[in-house]
C-alpha cells in the first residue's frame, strides 16, 4: 500500500526515473551496443589485427568509391560468396555499406556462417568519409 501512495505522491519523479532508464537501455535494445564499431575503431582493427573489409553495396556503388582494400560482396550474394572471398574465419570481418543499415543486417548472416568476429562499421561509408579516411575508385 505504501508503494502505491509513494507513486501517486511522486508520479513526476517516477516518470523521470522510467524515462531516463528507457533512454539508457535504448541502444542495447536497438542493437547498437553489439556488433558495430566506429570508423576509427575499424582503422585500429585493420592496422593492428589485419581485419578484412567487405563492402556489401552493389558493384556500381562499389566502383564509384570504396574503402581502400575492401572486397565487394553484395548483400544479396553474401551467403554464397563470403566463404570464397574471406577464407580465414578467425580474423575480424568488417562489414560496410553506404550508411550502415545493410551491414547491420549482414552481421547476423556472417556470424551464422562462422565469422564470429563480424562487425558492422557504424554509419557506413558516409561515416568513413566524414572521418576523412581514404576512399578509392575501382
Order of alpha helices (4+ residues) and beta strands (2+ residues): alpha-alpha-beta-alpha-beta-alpha-beta-beta-alpha-beta-alpha-beta-alpha-beta
